[in-house]
């Protein structure tokens, strides 16, 4: 892999598309199978859209992680918008503050292994997600 970290600006719909493409490319390089790639890209798309639509723009940073026999990707979305007044309500499946389906935060949370959100009125929002991929065992050679 070229670089284990990177950043994508999130200002408009083109940036959301760029975010999705970047996440897919890095997930492929890391070795995620198609299902894992799709889960990461879907979560990234929803969170990037939230940052643009509700947070007035921001950025996504990505990082490749390694832990024992597992590799993963951490995606962090930061905006400096108005923040989320009631996180518990915002994380209720089906609830939406706008005209959406209410699947952004809760849907993203279901697609990843780790989900951390920090938001408060006037502070903006920071969402960090991680998806892990267990690496296969090396082929053993030698005596039977």
ABEGO torsion letter per residue (X at the ends): XABABBBBBBABAAAAAAAAAAAAAAAAAAGBBAAAAAAAAAAAAAAAAAAAAAAGEEBBBBBBBBBEABBBBBBBBBBABAEBABAAAAABBGBBABABAGAAAAAAAAABABBBBBBBBGAEBBBBBBBBBBBBBBBBBEBX
